[in-house]
């Protein structure tokens, strides 16, 4: 009896670890591959984040130079941190649920009307992770398009990164 419980508990532990580490590993690996949406101009997600961080930082420095007495809550990298927390902390799990709703249509009723266009079609076990990543890319792009109209002037970054060639010199 003790051996059976040990086998079952080990199996549950392995299953839990696989359900955590496989998606995290895949998403981390995928973030280092060129993004699928052409708007990202062949950037990897890591390159796109680096471009956003550097550009937003420089925009904050320029703003502080032009407005030395202005208060900039959160420091020079506040804009990047807010965007990144929103994308990774909110959008990543939300797009995971959207993708799950693509595999199990009875979950669609739990998705807001704004999120329904992001639900991928014909999701299977084999396509779940790639579909999740593409859904995440779509939501990152949608979010980035709104940044240029945000309430904080030094956070208004256009969504489109420069061409890759300009980064290589």
MARVO-443274 format. One record per residue (C-alpha): residue in one letter; x, y, z. Coordinates in nm, 3 decimals. Example, Ala and Ser with C-alpha at 12.3 -4.5 7.8 and 13.67 -1.06 7.14 Angstrom:
! MARVO-443274
<rec><rest>A</rest><xx>1.230</xx><yy>-0.450</yy><zz>0.780</zz></rec>
<rec><rest>S</rest><xx>1.367</xx><yy>-0.106</yy><zz>0.714</zz></rec>
! end
This chain:
! MARVO-443274
<rec><rest>X</rest><xx>0.000</xx><yy>0.000</yy><zz>0.000</zz></rec>
<rec><rest>X</rest><xx>0.283</xx><yy>0.237</yy><zz>0.089</zz></rec>
<rec><rest>X</rest><xx>0.454</xx><yy>0.169</yy><zz>-0.245</zz></rec>
<rec><rest>X</rest><xx>0.135</xx><yy>0.247</yy><zz>-0.439</zz></rec>
<rec><rest>X</rest><xx>0.093</xx><yy>0.578</yy><zz>-0.255</zz></rec>
<rec><rest>X</rest><xx>0.458</xx><yy>0.660</yy><zz>-0.323</zz></rec>
<rec><rest>X</rest><xx>0.417</xx><yy>0.588</yy><zz>-0.694</zz></rec>
<rec><rest>X</rest><xx>0.095</xx><yy>0.792</yy><zz>-0.714</zz></rec>
<rec><rest>X</rest><xx>0.244</xx><yy>1.087</yy><zz>-0.525</zz></rec>
<rec><rest>X</rest><xx>0.557</xx><yy>1.076</yy><zz>-0.743</zz></rec>
<rec><rest>X</rest><xx>0.340</xx><yy>1.066</yy><zz>-1.055</zz></rec>
<rec><rest>X</rest><xx>0.139</xx><yy>1.366</yy><zz>-0.936</zz></rec>
<rec><rest>X</rest><xx>0.458</xx><yy>1.558</yy><zz>-0.857</zz></rec>
<rec><rest>X</rest><xx>0.606</xx><yy>1.481</yy><zz>-1.199</zz></rec>
<rec><rest>X</rest><xx>0.280</xx><yy>1.584</yy><zz>-1.369</zz></rec>
<rec><rest>X</rest><xx>0.274</xx><yy>1.912</yy><zz>-1.176</zz></rec>
<rec><rest>X</rest><xx>0.635</xx><yy>1.986</yy><zz>-1.263</zz></rec>
<rec><rest>X</rest><xx>0.577</xx><yy>1.909</yy><zz>-1.631</zz></rec>
<rec><rest>X</rest><xx>0.269</xx><yy>2.134</yy><zz>-1.646</zz></rec>
<rec><rest>X</rest><xx>0.475</xx><yy>2.419</yy><zz>-1.502</zz></rec>
<rec><rest>X</rest><xx>0.818</xx><yy>2.376</yy><zz>-1.659</zz></rec>
<rec><rest>X</rest><xx>0.720</xx><yy>2.278</yy><zz>-2.013</zz></rec>
<rec><rest>X</rest><xx>0.515</xx><yy>2.595</yy><zz>-2.079</zz></rec>
<rec><rest>X</rest><xx>0.767</xx><yy>2.820</yy><zz>-1.903</zz></rec>
<rec><rest>X</rest><xx>1.054</xx><yy>2.658</yy><zz>-2.093</zz></rec>
<rec><rest>X</rest><xx>0.873</xx><yy>2.681</yy><zz>-2.426</zz></rec>
<rec><rest>X</rest><xx>0.774</xx><yy>3.045</yy><zz>-2.377</zz></rec>
<rec><rest>X</rest><xx>1.127</xx><yy>3.141</yy><zz>-2.269</zz></rec>
<rec><rest>X</rest><xx>1.272</xx><yy>2.962</yy><zz>-2.573</zz></rec>
<rec><rest>X</rest><xx>1.011</xx><yy>3.114</yy><zz>-2.806</zz></rec>
<rec><rest>X</rest><xx>1.085</xx><yy>3.463</yy><zz>-2.675</zz></rec>
<rec><rest>X</rest><xx>1.437</xx><yy>3.422</yy><zz>-2.818</zz></rec>
<rec><rest>X</rest><xx>1.306</xx><yy>3.340</yy><zz>-3.168</zz></rec>
<rec><rest>X</rest><xx>1.196</xx><yy>3.604</yy><zz>-3.422</zz></rec>
<rec><rest>X</rest><xx>0.837</xx><yy>3.704</yy><zz>-3.354</zz></rec>
<rec><rest>X</rest><xx>0.581</xx><yy>3.585</yy><zz>-3.608</zz></rec>
<rec><rest>X</rest><xx>0.392</xx><yy>3.911</yy><zz>-3.658</zz></rec>
<rec><rest>X</rest><xx>0.554</xx><yy>4.119</yy><zz>-3.934</zz></rec>
<rec><rest>X</rest><xx>0.500</xx><yy>4.441</yy><zz>-3.734</zz></rec>
<rec><rest>X</rest><xx>0.785</xx><yy>4.332</yy><zz>-3.505</zz></rec>
<rec><rest>X</rest><xx>1.027</xx><yy>4.337</yy><zz>-3.802</zz></rec>
<rec><rest>X</rest><xx>1.201</xx><yy>4.012</yy><zz>-3.713</zz></rec>
<rec><rest>X</rest><xx>1.284</xx><yy>4.111</yy><zz>-3.356</zz></rec>
<rec><rest>X</rest><xx>1.284</xx><yy>3.847</yy><zz>-3.090</zz></rec>
<rec><rest>X</rest><xx>1.070</xx><yy>3.930</yy><zz>-2.789</zz></rec>
<rec><rest>X</rest><xx>1.387</xx><yy>3.990</yy><zz>-2.587</zz></rec>
<rec><rest>X</rest><xx>1.519</xx><yy>4.231</yy><zz>-2.853</zz></rec>
<rec><rest>X</rest><xx>1.184</xx><yy>4.408</yy><zz>-2.865</zz></rec>
<rec><rest>X</rest><xx>1.189</xx><yy>4.449</yy><zz>-2.485</zz></rec>
<rec><rest>X</rest><xx>1.546</xx><yy>4.581</yy><zz>-2.498</zz></rec>
<rec><rest>X</rest><xx>1.452</xx><yy>4.832</yy><zz>-2.769</zz></rec>
<rec><rest>X</rest><xx>1.151</xx><yy>4.949</yy><zz>-2.568</zz></rec>
<rec><rest>X</rest><xx>1.352</xx><yy>4.976</yy><zz>-2.247</zz></rec>
<rec><rest>X</rest><xx>1.637</xx><yy>5.172</yy><zz>-2.408</zz></rec>
<rec><rest>X</rest><xx>1.404</xx><yy>5.402</yy><zz>-2.602</zz></rec>
<rec><rest>X</rest><xx>1.172</xx><yy>5.471</yy><zz>-2.307</zz></rec>
<rec><rest>X</rest><xx>1.474</xx><yy>5.537</yy><zz>-2.085</zz></rec>
<rec><rest>X</rest><xx>1.613</xx><yy>5.788</yy><zz>-2.334</zz></rec>
<rec><rest>X</rest><xx>1.271</xx><yy>5.953</yy><zz>-2.368</zz></rec>
<rec><rest>X</rest><xx>1.257</xx><yy>5.991</yy><zz>-1.988</zz></rec>
<rec><rest>X</rest><xx>1.608</xx><yy>6.143</yy><zz>-1.982</zz></rec>
<rec><rest>X</rest><xx>1.511</xx><yy>6.386</yy><zz>-2.258</zz></rec>
<rec><rest>X</rest><xx>1.195</xx><yy>6.481</yy><zz>-2.069</zz></rec>
<rec><rest>X</rest><xx>1.386</xx><yy>6.532</yy><zz>-1.743</zz></rec>
<rec><rest>X</rest><xx>1.642</xx><yy>6.747</yy><zz>-1.924</zz></rec>
<rec><rest>X</rest><xx>1.369</xx><yy>6.962</yy><zz>-2.079</zz></rec>
<rec><rest>X</rest><xx>1.168</xx><yy>6.977</yy><zz>-1.753</zz></rec>
<rec><rest>X</rest><xx>1.421</xx><yy>6.967</yy><zz>-1.466</zz></rec>
<rec><rest>X</rest><xx>1.163</xx><yy>7.050</yy><zz>-1.199</zz></rec>
<rec><rest>X</rest><xx>0.905</xx><yy>6.794</yy><zz>-1.312</zz></rec>
<rec><rest>X</rest><xx>0.835</xx><yy>6.505</yy><zz>-1.079</zz></rec>
<rec><rest>X</rest><xx>0.881</xx><yy>6.168</yy><zz>-1.243</zz></rec>
<rec><rest>X</rest><xx>0.734</xx><yy>5.910</yy><zz>-1.010</zz></rec>
<rec><rest>X</rest><xx>0.893</xx><yy>5.570</yy><zz>-1.038</zz></rec>
<rec><rest>X</rest><xx>1.222</xx><yy>5.686</yy><zz>-1.188</zz></rec>
<rec><rest>X</rest><xx>1.349</xx><yy>5.690</yy><zz>-1.543</zz></rec>
<rec><rest>X</rest><xx>1.244</xx><yy>5.332</yy><zz>-1.619</zz></rec>
<rec><rest>X</rest><xx>0.890</xx><yy>5.354</yy><zz>-1.480</zz></rec>
<rec><rest>X</rest><xx>0.729</xx><yy>5.341</yy><zz>-1.825</zz></rec>
<rec><rest>X</rest><xx>0.911</xx><yy>5.021</yy><zz>-1.918</zz></rec>
<rec><rest>X</rest><xx>0.837</xx><yy>4.855</yy><zz>-1.584</zz></rec>
<rec><rest>X</rest><xx>0.466</xx><yy>4.932</yy><zz>-1.607</zz></rec>
<rec><rest>X</rest><xx>0.449</xx><yy>4.798</yy><zz>-1.964</zz></rec>
<rec><rest>X</rest><xx>0.644</xx><yy>4.484</yy><zz>-1.882</zz></rec>
<rec><rest>X</rest><xx>0.445</xx><yy>4.403</yy><zz>-1.568</zz></rec>
<rec><rest>X</rest><xx>0.126</xx><yy>4.452</yy><zz>-1.769</zz></rec>
<rec><rest>X</rest><xx>0.243</xx><yy>4.230</yy><zz>-2.053</zz></rec>
<rec><rest>X</rest><xx>0.398</xx><yy>3.951</yy><zz>-1.849</zz></rec>
<rec><rest>X</rest><xx>0.180</xx><yy>3.970</yy><zz>-1.539</zz></rec>
<rec><rest>X</rest><xx>-0.156</xx><yy>4.022</yy><zz>-1.707</zz></rec>
<rec><rest>X</rest><xx>-0.141</xx><yy>3.954</yy><zz>-2.079</zz></rec>
<rec><rest>X</rest><xx>0.059</xx><yy>3.631</yy><zz>-2.065</zz></rec>
<rec><rest>X</rest><xx>-0.181</xx><yy>3.445</yy><zz>-1.833</zz></rec>
<rec><rest>X</rest><xx>-0.483</xx><yy>3.604</yy><zz>-2.003</zz></rec>
<rec><rest>X</rest><xx>-0.370</xx><yy>3.488</yy><zz>-2.348</zz></rec>
<rec><rest>X</rest><xx>-0.306</xx><yy>3.146</yy><zz>-2.199</zz></rec>
<rec><rest>X</rest><xx>-0.673</xx><yy>3.136</yy><zz>-2.098</zz></rec>
<rec><rest>X</rest><xx>-0.780</xx><yy>3.263</yy><zz>-2.441</zz></rec>
<rec><rest>X</rest><xx>-0.581</xx><yy>2.979</yy><zz>-2.596</zz></rec>
<rec><rest>X</rest><xx>-0.740</xx><yy>2.733</yy><zz>-2.356</zz></rec>
<rec><rest>X</rest><xx>-1.079</xx><yy>2.867</yy><zz>-2.467</zz></rec>
<rec><rest>X</rest><xx>-0.971</xx><yy>2.792</yy><zz>-2.825</zz></rec>
<rec><rest>X</rest><xx>-0.922</xx><yy>2.430</yy><zz>-2.724</zz></rec>
<rec><rest>X</rest><xx>-1.231</xx><yy>2.409</yy><zz>-2.502</zz></rec>
<rec><rest>X</rest><xx>-1.508</xx><yy>2.627</yy><zz>-2.650</zz></rec>
<rec><rest>X</rest><xx>-1.722</xx><yy>2.600</yy><zz>-2.336</zz></rec>
<rec><rest>X</rest><xx>-1.468</xx><yy>2.839</yy><zz>-2.173</zz></rec>
<rec><rest>X</rest><xx>-1.546</xx><yy>3.117</yy><zz>-2.425</zz></rec>
<rec><rest>X</rest><xx>-1.833</xx><yy>3.236</yy><zz>-2.205</zz></rec>
<rec><rest>X</rest><xx>-1.572</xx><yy>3.343</yy><zz>-1.947</zz></rec>
<rec><rest>X</rest><xx>-1.387</xx><yy>3.565</yy><zz>-2.196</zz></rec>
<rec><rest>X</rest><xx>-1.488</xx><yy>3.931</yy><zz>-2.221</zz></rec>
<rec><rest>X</rest><xx>-1.619</xx><yy>4.059</yy><zz>-2.553</zz></rec>
<rec><rest>X</rest><xx>-1.293</xx><yy>4.254</yy><zz>-2.599</zz></rec>
<rec><rest>X</rest><xx>-1.092</xx><yy>3.932</yy><zz>-2.567</zz></rec>
<rec><rest>X</rest><xx>-1.299</xx><yy>3.711</yy><zz>-2.797</zz></rec>
<rec><rest>X</rest><xx>-1.121</xx><yy>3.820</yy><zz>-3.117</zz></rec>
<rec><rest>X</rest><xx>-0.795</xx><yy>3.691</yy><zz>-2.966</zz></rec>
<rec><rest>X</rest><xx>-0.922</xx><yy>3.336</yy><zz>-2.913</zz></rec>
<rec><rest>X</rest><xx>-0.734</xx><yy>3.113</yy><zz>-3.159</zz></rec>
<rec><rest>X</rest><xx>-0.924</xx><yy>2.856</yy><zz>-3.362</zz></rec>
<rec><rest>X</rest><xx>-0.870</xx><yy>2.480</yy><zz>-3.372</zz></rec>
<rec><rest>X</rest><xx>-0.627</xx><yy>2.462</yy><zz>-3.079</zz></rec>
<rec><rest>X</rest><xx>-0.499</xx><yy>2.112</yy><zz>-3.005</zz></rec>
<rec><rest>X</rest><xx>-0.256</xx><yy>1.974</yy><zz>-2.750</zz></rec>
<rec><rest>X</rest><xx>0.021</xx><yy>1.992</yy><zz>-3.009</zz></rec>
<rec><rest>X</rest><xx>-0.056</xx><yy>2.351</yy><zz>-3.112</zz></rec>
<rec><rest>X</rest><xx>-0.143</xx><yy>2.489</yy><zz>-2.768</zz></rec>
<rec><rest>X</rest><xx>0.195</xx><yy>2.645</yy><zz>-2.687</zz></rec>
<rec><rest>X</rest><xx>0.259</xx><yy>2.795</yy><zz>-3.034</zz></rec>
<rec><rest>X</rest><xx>-0.100</xx><yy>2.927</yy><zz>-3.042</zz></rec>
<rec><rest>X</rest><xx>-0.053</xx><yy>3.076</yy><zz>-2.695</zz></rec>
<rec><rest>X</rest><xx>0.265</xx><yy>3.252</yy><zz>-2.806</zz></rec>
<rec><rest>X</rest><xx>0.103</xx><yy>3.396</yy><zz>-3.119</zz></rec>
<rec><rest>X</rest><xx>-0.196</xx><yy>3.513</yy><zz>-2.915</zz></rec>
<rec><rest>X</rest><xx>0.045</xx><yy>3.677</yy><zz>-2.670</zz></rec>
<rec><rest>X</rest><xx>0.230</xx><yy>3.850</yy><zz>-2.954</zz></rec>
<rec><rest>X</rest><xx>-0.101</xx><yy>3.985</yy><zz>-3.084</zz></rec>
<rec><rest>X</rest><xx>-0.195</xx><yy>4.126</yy><zz>-2.746</zz></rec>
<rec><rest>X</rest><xx>0.153</xx><yy>4.277</yy><zz>-2.694</zz></rec>
<rec><rest>X</rest><xx>0.119</xx><yy>4.448</yy><zz>-3.030</zz></rec>
<rec><rest>X</rest><xx>-0.230</xx><yy>4.574</yy><zz>-2.949</zz></rec>
<rec><rest>X</rest><xx>-0.111</xx><yy>4.709</yy><zz>-2.615</zz></rec>
<rec><rest>X</rest><xx>0.196</xx><yy>4.875</yy><zz>-2.768</zz></rec>
<rec><rest>X</rest><xx>-0.019</xx><yy>5.054</yy><zz>-3.026</zz></rec>
<rec><rest>X</rest><xx>-0.202</xx><yy>5.235</yy><zz>-2.745</zz></rec>
<rec><rest>X</rest><xx>0.117</xx><yy>5.344</yy><zz>-2.566</zz></rec>
<rec><rest>X</rest><xx>0.171</xx><yy>5.639</yy><zz>-2.797</zz></rec>
<rec><rest>X</rest><xx>-0.155</xx><yy>5.792</yy><zz>-2.672</zz></rec>
<rec><rest>X</rest><xx>-0.099</xx><yy>5.734</yy><zz>-2.299</zz></rec>
<rec><rest>X</rest><xx>-0.143</xx><yy>5.998</yy><zz>-2.029</zz></rec>
<rec><rest>X</rest><xx>0.229</xx><yy>6.025</yy><zz>-1.944</zz></rec>
<rec><rest>X</rest><xx>0.404</xx><yy>6.226</yy><zz>-2.215</zz></rec>
<rec><rest>X</rest><xx>0.748</xx><yy>6.064</yy><zz>-2.174</zz></rec>
<rec><rest>X</rest><xx>0.593</xx><yy>5.715</yy><zz>-2.204</zz></rec>
<rec><rest>X</rest><xx>0.438</xx><yy>5.774</yy><zz>-2.547</zz></rec>
<rec><rest>X</rest><xx>0.641</xx><yy>5.532</yy><zz>-2.752</zz></rec>
<rec><rest>X</rest><xx>0.532</xx><yy>5.425</yy><zz>-3.099</zz></rec>
<rec><rest>X</rest><xx>0.474</xx><yy>5.051</yy><zz>-3.126</zz></rec>
<rec><rest>X</rest><xx>0.687</xx><yy>4.989</yy><zz>-3.433</zz></rec>
<rec><rest>X</rest><xx>1.055</xx><yy>4.924</yy><zz>-3.371</zz></rec>
<rec><rest>X</rest><xx>1.321</xx><yy>5.044</yy><zz>-3.616</zz></rec>
<rec><rest>X</rest><xx>1.438</xx><yy>4.812</yy><zz>-3.890</zz></rec>
<rec><rest>X</rest><xx>1.683</xx><yy>4.546</yy><zz>-3.770</zz></rec>
<rec><rest>X</rest><xx>1.965</xx><yy>4.683</yy><zz>-3.988</zz></rec>
<rec><rest>X</rest><xx>1.974</xx><yy>5.004</yy><zz>-3.784</zz></rec>
<rec><rest>X</rest><xx>2.047</xx><yy>4.799</yy><zz>-3.470</zz></rec>
<rec><rest>X</rest><xx>2.340</xx><yy>4.612</yy><zz>-3.616</zz></rec>
<rec><rest>X</rest><xx>2.582</xx><yy>4.900</yy><zz>-3.678</zz></rec>
! end
